[in-house]
């Protein structure tokens, strides 16, 4: 029983999986932030282009 507990304490595979999960979450937050910023700029640009096309004879 003591051997089983000591192996469980020394096992770090779960900690590594959690670390990879946190890294993936951080990367996804960065991507979402970048896409939202670019999306807003694109929307503004296309809105301006649309307005310019409607007013040009």
Rosetta constraint file for C-alpha pairs under 8 A:
AtomPair CA 1 CA 5 HARMONIC 6.41 0.50
AtomPair CA 2 CA 6 HARMONIC 6.25 0.50
AtomPair CA 3 CA 7 HARMONIC 6.22 0.50
AtomPair CA 4 CA 8 HARMONIC 6.25 0.50
AtomPair CA 5 CA 9 HARMONIC 6.25 0.50
AtomPair CA 6 CA 10 HARMONIC 6.25 0.50
AtomPair CA 7 CA 11 HARMONIC 6.11 0.50
AtomPair CA 12 CA 16 HARMONIC 6.41 0.50
AtomPair CA 13 CA 17 HARMONIC 6.39 0.50
AtomPair CA 14 CA 18 HARMONIC 6.30 0.50
AtomPair CA 15 CA 19 HARMONIC 6.23 0.50
AtomPair CA 16 CA 20 HARMONIC 6.26 0.50
AtomPair CA 17 CA 21 HARMONIC 6.16 0.50
AtomPair CA 18 CA 22 HARMONIC 6.21 0.50
AtomPair CA 19 CA 23 HARMONIC 6.25 0.50
AtomPair CA 20 CA 24 HARMONIC 6.14 0.50
AtomPair CA 21 CA 25 HARMONIC 6.14 0.50
AtomPair CA 22 CA 26 HARMONIC 6.16 0.50
AtomPair CA 23 CA 27 HARMONIC 6.23 0.50
AtomPair CA 24 CA 28 HARMONIC 6.14 0.50
AtomPair CA 25 CA 29 HARMONIC 6.21 0.50
AtomPair CA 26 CA 30 HARMONIC 6.32 0.50
AtomPair CA 27 CA 31 HARMONIC 6.23 0.50
AtomPair CA 28 CA 32 HARMONIC 6.09 0.50
AtomPair CA 29 CA 33 HARMONIC 6.13 0.50
AtomPair CA 30 CA 34 HARMONIC 6.21 0.50
AtomPair CA 31 CA 35 HARMONIC 6.09 0.50
AtomPair CA 32 CA 36 HARMONIC 6.10 0.50
AtomPair CA 33 CA 37 HARMONIC 6.28 0.50
AtomPair CA 34 CA 38 HARMONIC 6.17 0.50
AtomPair CA 35 CA 39 HARMONIC 5.81 0.50
AtomPair CA 36 CA 40 HARMONIC 6.25 0.50
AtomPair CA 37 CA 41 HARMONIC 6.53 0.50
AtomPair CA 38 CA 42 HARMONIC 6.10 0.50
AtomPair CA 39 CA 43 HARMONIC 6.07 0.50
AtomPair CA 40 CA 44 HARMONIC 6.30 0.50
AtomPair CA 41 CA 45 HARMONIC 6.16 0.50
AtomPair CA 42 CA 46 HARMONIC 6.03 0.50
AtomPair CA 43 CA 47 HARMONIC 6.01 0.50
AtomPair CA 44 CA 48 HARMONIC 6.24 0.50
AtomPair CA 45 CA 49 HARMONIC 6.24 0.50
AtomPair CA 46 CA 50 HARMONIC 5.98 0.50
AtomPair CA 47 CA 51 HARMONIC 6.18 0.50
AtomPair CA 48 CA 52 HARMONIC 6.11 0.50
AtomPair CA 49 CA 53 HARMONIC 6.13 0.50
AtomPair CA 50 CA 54 HARMONIC 6.25 0.50
AtomPair CA 51 CA 55 HARMONIC 6.31 0.50
AtomPair CA 52 CA 56 HARMONIC 6.10 0.50
